[in-house]
Amino acid sequence: MPGLTLPWFDPTPPTAEQCVIPRLIDLHAARTPDKVFVRFENGETWTWAQTRDRARATAAALQARGVVKGDIVAAWAPNSAALLQAWFGANYAGAALAPINTSFRGRLLEHAIAKCQARLLIIHPDLVERLEGLSLGRVERLILTGDATNTLDLGLPIEPALALTGAASAYVDVESQPWDTPVIIFTSGTTGPSKAVMTSYVQEWTTARVTYGYMTHDDRMLVNLPMFHVGGIAAITAALSCGGSVALFEAFDTRRFWDIVRETGSTVCSGLIGALTTFLMKEPPRADDADNPLRMVTLSPLNEDTVALAARFGFDYVSGFNMTEVSGPLICEVNETVMRSCGRIREGMECRIVDADDNEVPHGQPGELIIRADSPWTLFSGYLGDPEATAAAWRNGWFHTGDLMRRDEEGCFFFIDRKKDAIRRRGENMSSLEIEIEVSAHPDVREVAAYGIDLPDGEQEVMVAVAPVAGAALDAQALIEWLIPRMTHFMVPRYVRVETELPKTPTNKIMKTGLRAEGVTPHTFDRETAGLQVRRQKLTVA
């Protein structure tokens, strides 16, 4: 069956002029220098000419600090002018940017810093204190994105935000190619510690043109997905590819979403994922709901709330399937009505559903989704510093997604589950192993099982079952209070079961299937009922 043809996407491999970010910025700065490219949350704007000049000035500053083509610059900051400047500046210098999840702390943070192998870390001042006591890998220098708020001594130079701006005249031009790497994006760690995905300009361009290719030079893209996720990067790349504009916000805000759409004149949106559509549907109806400029949205999953939301607010929608390593292999028709579909195979891709031995399974039966592309550099080139994981993922010449799906006779794909244990909470995928490592560090915990409890909207809540060490009286609320400052906020369990013993298989492995099936039992502790709220740290963006 031929791949689905999209009216806005040509699978012909792009040239350097079409996909390399510095060349795109230079092109638009020459054609429409005074057109606004980006509007930030604080109201600041950059024209295309200003974007080019800032990027070159930042590249000059990075080059003055020893950054050369092929290097990686790490950045740990929220969506902001500083982060965008760091990304474009790194690319102009021929380097890749490795944006790190701002919720990371402890082991996850240390792992990410070590994995990206950067010598320079651009960091929000409020995050510096989280580095205390951690191994910083190869990092030799920090550059702050704003005014310093602490005097922590980490034993290495810490420069002010002004260090991000050099003399544009000192910039030395670097010629990058379509197969070079613009960004290193960390996976969500659904099957273990996060892996550092090496992308290419071709891959990011393709993802943008497939997922958001309906965007034109007259559109403004509301980007409220973080730039440390592929959704945020691809949405901005979509605007770069067509000469459109961006409204860049730090995070999704249910209460202000439609006000922001109207205030910024956003006509397209970077994505409503997971429970976000449900959150918007639960907002009280207003007479002016449909009076907004939004015309098209990329969202998932495709369900009844999706259709109802689009009808209520008067926009069209597209859905599909993507992950950090690929480039939109499955895509739905505009306003698809097959509920819970991940779409069909798009033109330029091959997808199969296979068993554990890579043999294709019949339609309707579950199996793992594997992918390959017709054109080179369309998929990621590998996991940085992890050749074993790269080889395992590319077994038999196909990329193995680790996602279980089924395919119907009409060619629609439907997601079933992760092949390995994983939990998805409010748009964040997480590894049960990472949660178990943190919980098991408590001195009174002998064994632990972490798993997801399904919610009606397709999301999950984190639940752990724990057994105490001999003689210990393990208190569930005290355990949560102990975990909150030690864990990424979205990983902190909502539910805790304390049991004398956890069920085991004959080989002494904990039987999560039985625990998951039992769900929330009468004696399960619920931190929300107990009034223990856990929220993402709000960072001030200048």
N, C-alpha and C positions, 0 to 999 in steps of 0.2 A: 504494500500500500504506500503510495507516495506521501511525502511529508506535507503537513498542513502549510499552505502558502499564506503568508501574512501580507496585507496590502502595504504595510509600512516597513517591511524588512527585505533586503536583498542579501541572500547568503553568499554572494561573491566576496572573497576576502578583501578587507579594506586596505587601502594604501596608507603609508605613513601620514600623509596629509589629512586623511580622513579619521585616523584613530589616535595618533600620538598627541597627548594633551598639550604640550608646549606649542606644537604646530597649530592646533585648533585655536588656542588662545590668541596666538599671533595673527591668525587668519581673521578672526572676528574683530580683533583690535584694529586691524587695518581697514576692514569693511565698515564696521559700525562702532567707531571708537567711543562715541558718547552714549551709546545705548547701555542701560543698566543691566549688568549680568546678574548680580546677586544683591538681595536685600536681606540684612541680618535682623535678628530678633529685636535688637535695640534701635532699629530704624536706620542704621548706617547702610549706605549703598556703595557698591563699586561698579563703575562702568567697565566695559571691556578693556579700554586703554589703561585704566587704573589697575585692573586685575593683572594685566601683562606686566606693568611696571613694578607692582608689589611682588609678583612672582620672581621677576629677574633680580630685584633687590634682595629678596630672601635667598635666592640661589647664590648670589655673590657672597652673602654672609656665611652660607654653608660651605662654599668653596674656600673661603678664607680660613675656615676651621678644619680643612683637610678632607671634606667630602668630595669624592670623585665618582665617575660613572661606575655603576654596579654596586655602590654602597647601599646600605639600608639606614634610614633615619627613623628612630622610634618616636612616637608622639602619644602622649597620654593626656587627653583633654576632651572636653565635650564639643559638640558642634558649635563652631564659632569662627570668627574672622581669623583668629590665630591658627586654628587647625587647618582651615582652607589654605591659608598662606603657607603653612608648613608643607602641605601636600604638593601644591603647585611649585613651590620653591625647590623641593626635593627633586621633582620631575625635571625641572629646568636644569638642575645640576647633574642630571643623568642618574639620580638615585631613586630608590623606592621608599615610600613611606609605609611604616608599620604602625597603624593606629591601634592602641590597646584599649580594651573595654574599661571604662571609667569605674565600673563596679568591682573590678578585680582588687583583691588584697591577699596578703599571705602567700600561700603556696601557688595559687593560680597566677598571681602577679609575678612572682619570682620566676616561674616557669616561662611566662610570656617574654619577660625581659631577656632571659637566657636564650630562648629559642630564636629571637629575631637578630641576635648577634650585632646589635647596633652599638657604635661608639658614642653616639650623641642621642640624648633623650630630651625632647621638647615636652614640658610638663606644666600643667596648671598648678599654681602655687598652693592651692588647698590640698593637693594630693601628695605633696612632698613628704609629709609626715608619715605616710604609709610605707615609705621606703626604708624607714629606720629598722635596722636589724636584718635586712634582707641582703642576699647576694645580688649584686647588680650586673653580673656577667661581664661583658666587655665595655660597659658604659664608662666613659672617661669624663663626660661633661654634661651638665644639665643647662637648659635654657628655659626660663620661665615664660609663660604666655601672658603674665600680668604682674602687677605689683606683688612683691613678696609679703607674705603674712606670717612667716616664722623664720627663725634663725637656726634651724636644725643643721648640724655639721655632719655631712655624710662623707667627708674626706675627699671630695672632688670639687672642681670649680662649679659654681652655680651663677649663671649669668642672667641679667635682667632681660625683659622682653625686647628691649631695643636691639639686643644682639641678633634678633631675627631679621633685621633690616640692615643691609649693607649698601654700598654705593652701586647703583644700577650700572654705572659706567664701568665698574670693575668686573661685571659678569662676563664669564668666558662661555661662549656658546657651545653646547653639547648636542650632538646629533644622535637621537634615539631612534630605534627601529620598532616596527609593530610587535616584534616578539620580545622586546625588553619588558621589564617588570615595573609597573607604576605603583602598585600597592601590594603589601603582604597582609593578608587578612586572616585573622585567627578564627578557626572554627569554634562552634559553641561547645565543643567537648562532649558530644553526646555518647561517645563510646570510650572515654578516657580523657586524659589531659588534652587541652586544645592543641590542634596542629596548625602550623603556619603555612598557609596556602600561597604558593608563588603564582601569581596571575600574570597576564600579559596585556598589553594595550589592546590587542585583538580581542581577547576574552572579555575585557571590561566593556569595550565598544559593542561587541555582539550582545552581551547581556543587556546593555542599555537599549540597543535598537530593537531587541526582541520584546523586552519587558515594558519599556516605555517609548517604543518607537512611534507611537501615535502623536508624540509631542512634536510641535513645529516651532519655528522661530518666533511666532506670535504668542506662544504659551509661556506661562510662568509655573514652574514646578514647586509645590510646597514639599519641602524635605524635612520631615520630622522623624525619620529613622536615623539612628546614629551612624556616623561615618566609620565606626569600627565594624559595622556590618556591611555585607555586600549591597543591601538595599539602598543605604545612604550613598555609597560610592557610585552605584549604577545610576541612580536618579540624577546626580550631578553630572555624570558623564553623558546622560541623555541630553541635558541642556547644552553641554559643550559640543556635542555632535551636530546639533541643529541650529545653534546660535540663539536658543531661547534664553530664559532667565530663571533664577532660582530664588525662592524665599526660604532661607535656612534657619530652622528653629532647633533648639536644644533637645526637645523631646515632644512626644504626643501629649496633648492636653484635651481631655474629653470636654470639659466645660467651655473651653475657649476655641475649640477646633473651628467651628463655623464662623466665629467672629474673626479669627485669624485668616481664614479663606477669603472673607470679604475685605478685610483691611489690606491684605497684600495683593488682592486681585488674582489669586492663584486659580488657574484653570485646569490644572492636572495635579495629581498627588502621588508622592513616592510610595504610598502603600498603606492600606489598612489591613493589618495582619492579625491572625488569631482572634482574640476576644475584643479587639478594638471596635469592630462593627457592632458587636453586642452592646458595648458601652455607649456608643452613639445612639443606638436604637432605644436605649432605656432613658435617654434624656427626654424631658417633657416636650410634647409637640408644640411648635410655634406656627403662627399663621404665615410667617415668611420663610419657612423651612426650604422651600424650593427656590427662593429668591437668593441665589448665590451664583458666583461665576464658574464653579467647578463643572467641567464637562466630561471628564474621564478619570477613572481611578483604577489602579492595579491593586487587587486585594485577594486575600485567601484566608480561610478556606471558602469555597463556593457553597453557600447554604441558603436556607430560607431567609436568614437575617440579611444576607448580602442583597438579595433581590428586593426585599422590603426597604432596605436603606436606600438603594438606588432609586426606587420609585418615590419614596418620600422626599428625597432631596434633589431629584431631577438630574441625575448624572448617569452616564454609561459606565460599564465596568469590564475589566479583563482579568482573568485569573490564569493560573498555571502552576508549574512546579519549577523550583530552582534551588540551588545550594551554592555555597561559596566556590566549589571546585568546577562548576559547569557554567552554562550560559543559556538558561531558559530552554531546556530540551523539550518540555511539554508546555503547550499553550492552549488556552480555550478560545473559542470564537467570542467576539464582542457580545456581551449580554447572554452568555451561555445559560441554558436552562436545565442542563443535566446536573442535578445537585450532587455535590461532593466530588465532582470530576476534577482531576488535575490537568485535564486537557488531552490533546492528541500530540503525536510526534510532529514537531515542526520541520519544515524543509531544511536540509543541511545536517540533520541528526539521525542517528540510529539508536533505537532503544529496544531492549529485550527484557522479558521477565523470566528468570532462571531459577533452578534449584541449587542446592549446595554444591553441585558438581558442574555448574555453569551450563546445564542442559536446559533448553527452553521448555517452559511448562505450557500446557494448553490454556486457551483463553478461559478466564473465569477462576483459574486456580492461583493462589498466592505464591509469590516468589520474590526474589530480590531484583530491583531495577538496576540494569547495567547499561552503560551509555558509551558511544563513541561518535566522533564528528567527522564530516566529510573533509573539512578544511583544517590545516595545521594551526596550532596555537589557539584554537577555539575553546579548548578545555585547559585546566591548570597544568603546569609542567611538573609539579611535584610538591611534596611537603618539605619545607626548609629544614635541613639538618636531620631528616628522618627517612633515609633511603629504604628501610624495611617497610615502613608504612606505605611509602609510595609504591613499592613493588607489589605489596599485597593489594592495594587499591586498583592497580592496573593489571591484574591477573588476566592472562589470555588476551591481552590487547584491548580489553574493555575496562572502563572505569566502573568500579563497584560502589554503588551509592550507600549501601547499608540500609536502604529503605525497602520495606516489604510493600508490594503493590499487587494489584490484579488488573487485567485488561479485558474489556468486554469485546464482543464480536464487532462492534462499530469502531473500535480503536480508541475508546476512552480509557484512560488510566485512573485508578482509584487508590489512594493511599490507605494502607492498613496499619503499619507500625514501623518503628525502628527495628532493625534486625537484632540489635543488642539492646540492653536495658537503657532507656532514656526517659527523660521527663521533660515535658514542655509546659511552662507556666508563663502566661501573659507575653507570648512572643519570644521567650528565651528558652532555648534548648539547653539542657544540662545533663551531665553524666551522673548517674546514680553512684558511680565509684567515687567521684570527687566529693559528693555529699557524705558518703560513708567514711571516707578518710578523715574528714573534719569531725564528724560525730564521734568516731572511735577514738579520737585524741582525748576525749574527756576521761579523766582517771577512773570514773565509776562505770564506764561502758565496757562490757566484755565483748559483745557482738552487736552488729547493726545491719539492717537491711533498709535501703532507701528505694522508694518506688512512687509512681504517680497514681493519684486517685482521679478518675475521670469526672469532669464536670459536664453539664448539659450543653454548654456552648462549644465543646470540642477541645477546651483547654484542660489543664490538670492542676492539682495542688500537690505539693510535696508532702509525703508521709514517710516517717521512719518508724520501724519497730526495733526496739532495743532490749537487750538483756543485760542486767547489771553484773558486775564482778561479785564473787562470793562475799557475802556479808555486807554489801553496800545497799543502801536504800536510795535508789535513783529517783529523783523528783523530776517530772517532765518539764514543769515550768522553769525550774532552776537550770535544766539542760538548755532550753531555748535561750534563756537570758545569758548563758555562758557562750552560746554560739553566735549571737547577734553581732558582737564586735569583731568576730573572727572570720565571718563568712561573707561572700558576695550576697547582697540583700535578697536577690530573687531565689537563692538557694536555701535560705533559712526555712526549715520545715514548718508547715502549718500544723500538721497532726503528728502526735507522738503516741505510740503504743509501748507500754512497758510490760514485758513478759519475762517470766522466769527462764524460759528457753524459747528459742526460735525454731520453727519446724525445719527439718533437714531431709535431704535425699539420702539414699544409701551410701553415697560417696561423701557425705558430711557437708554438702553444699546447702545453703539456706534456700528454702523453697519460696521464692517470691510470688510465684503464681497463686499459691494458696492464700498468702497474706493479702495480695492485691484483690483477690476475689471476695475476701471477707470485708473489705472496705473499712469504713469508719465504724468501729465497734462502740458499744455503749460506754466503755471505760476509756476510750481514746481521748487524749488531751487535745484541745483545739486552742491554739494561741490567740486566734482572733476573738473567740468567745471570752478568753481570759483578758482581753484588752491589750495584748502585746502586738503592736503594729510595727512593721518593718518597711521602711521606705528607702528609695534611692536617695543618695546624698545630692542635694541641689547645689550645683556649682555656679558661682557668679561669673557671668560672661560680660566682659567690659564692652 
